[in-house]
Structure formats: structure tokens, C-alpha cells
Amino acid sequence: MFPKNSVQHSHVGIEIKASRYQSGWQGHNPEDTWLMVFVFDSNRPSDAVQGIQPKPFRFIKVVGASLTKNDWSFSGRSEISRRTITASVTKSGYQKMMSNWIYQIPNLP
């Protein structure tokens, strides 16, 4: 579809995110797009010094849906900020994602 499989932006495709959080997902642009989030559970680098025992990495759930610009809340940034601009998935986007779950561990609270 794209010469040399190279494209900066397109109306086709899926944006993929990984998160250790079950909500509050963010992207960089509020736009009409497919979003897929892999939610995982794992140790953090600080766990060892806090005496937290190692645990196996695992995926908790995978959700995905077609979101519209209205499913995002744009955070922007100030003119002097060097922070990457972000947009957060709103309640409507979260509900779309959760109603279209792809995988979740049994007995997920």
C-alpha cells in the first residue's frame, strides 16, 4: 500500500499501546483511529529495593476499538514545555474499548 512500507500517517492501521494501568490511556493525537491497548502486570524497577518479590510478567487484558476525535481529551502543552503533547481516552472511548475486549484474564476485578 505504501512504497517501501514507509508512511508517517495514514487513515488505515491501528495504534498500539501498552499500559500497566487498566484505564487512563493516552495517545499523542486526538483523531479518528483504531486503538488497541495491551494491559499488563509486572514488577517495577523499584520493587527489589522495596522488598517486593518478583512475579511473572502477564497480560491482564487486551482491548481495541475504533475511536473518534470525540473519544479523546486533548491536553496540549504550553509554549515553553518540552513535554510531548498528549490526548487522553475519555469515558466514551473507554466504554467503546471495554465493550470490544479481545482478551482478559479470568475473574478480572
Phi, psi and omega per residue, in radians:
M1 nan -0.628 -3.125
F2 -2.130 2.304 3.141
P3 -0.953 2.270 3.134
K4 1.029 0.431 -3.139
N5 0.919 0.618 -3.066
S6 -2.096 2.129 3.073
V7 -2.731 2.384 3.121
Q8 -1.416 -0.651 -3.131
H9 -2.651 2.526 3.131
S10 -2.638 2.832 3.077
H11 -1.436 -0.084 3.110
V12 -1.989 2.715 3.102
G13 2.037 3.115 -3.111
I14 -2.299 2.293 3.017
E15 -1.478 2.252 -3.083
I16 -1.918 2.308 3.091
K17 -2.278 2.657 2.993
A18 -2.145 2.486 -3.096
S19 -2.628 2.551 3.009
R20 -1.585 -0.007 -3.118
Y21 -1.843 2.487 -3.075
Q22 -1.458 -0.021 3.049
S23 -2.813 -3.092 3.121
G24 1.331 0.506 -3.086
W25 -1.270 2.625 -3.120
Q26 -2.283 2.718 3.020
G27 -2.347 -2.983 -3.110
H28 -1.783 -0.389 -3.082
N29 -2.414 2.304 3.039
P30 -1.374 1.843 -3.066
E31 -2.645 2.894 3.031
D32 -1.273 2.024 -3.082
T33 -2.819 2.758 2.949
W34 -1.461 2.335 3.104
L35 -2.194 2.326 3.057
M36 -2.192 2.265 -3.122
V37 -2.105 2.224 3.037
F38 -1.751 1.950 -3.140
V39 -1.663 2.256 -3.065
F40 -2.240 2.871 3.048
D41 -2.212 2.288 3.119
S42 -2.832 2.980 3.038
N43 -1.203 2.760 3.030
R44 -1.851 2.752 3.132
P45 -0.983 -0.552 -3.100
S46 -1.400 -0.140 -3.076
D47 -1.060 -0.700 -3.074
A48 -1.065 -0.771 -3.129
V49 -1.272 -0.311 3.098
Q50 -1.644 0.066 3.108
G51 1.333 0.290 3.113
I52 -1.452 2.207 -3.080
Q53 -1.184 2.586 3.079
P54 -1.066 2.548 3.066
K55 -2.370 2.683 -3.116
P56 -1.229 2.508 3.024
F57 -1.151 2.426 3.077
R58 -2.662 2.630 3.005
F59 -1.514 2.359 3.129
I60 -1.635 -0.767 3.096
K61 -2.803 2.796 3.042
V62 -2.302 2.206 3.133
V63 -2.281 2.673 3.126
G64 -2.788 2.556 3.124
A65 -2.844 2.859 3.040
S66 -1.511 1.989 -3.129
L67 -1.795 2.641 3.061
T68 -1.876 2.987 3.114
K69 -0.967 -0.551 3.140
N70 -1.220 -0.243 3.129
D71 -1.575 0.147 -3.129
W72 -2.174 2.580 3.003
S73 -2.032 1.999 -3.060
F74 -1.396 2.200 -3.130
S75 -1.588 -0.538 -3.119
G76 1.084 -2.741 3.068
R77 -2.943 2.809 3.125
S78 -1.336 2.881 -3.114
E79 -1.115 -0.477 -3.103
I80 -1.652 -0.113 -3.109
S81 -1.293 2.525 3.032
R82 -1.840 0.036 3.134
R83 -1.163 2.503 3.068
T84 -1.160 2.375 3.106
I85 -1.120 2.574 -3.128
T86 -2.416 2.785 3.003
A87 -2.350 2.424 -3.115
S88 -1.842 2.529 3.073
V89 -1.220 2.230 -3.140
T90 -1.429 3.120 3.132
K91 -1.034 -0.719 -3.139
S92 -1.122 -0.708 3.098
G93 -1.144 -0.743 3.102
Y94 -1.036 -0.771 -3.133
Q95 -1.117 -0.678 3.067
K96 -1.080 -0.786 -3.112
M97 -1.102 -0.796 -3.085
M98 -1.215 -0.552 3.136
S99 -1.336 -0.156 -3.127
N100 -2.125 0.730 -3.093
W101 -1.138 2.585 -3.099
I102 -1.857 -0.678 3.128
Y103 -2.630 2.472 2.927
Q104 -2.684 2.529 -3.136
I105 -1.140 2.645 3.089
P106 -1.057 2.531 3.071
N107 1.071 0.612 3.099
L108 -1.182 2.181 -3.114
P109 -1.171 nan nan
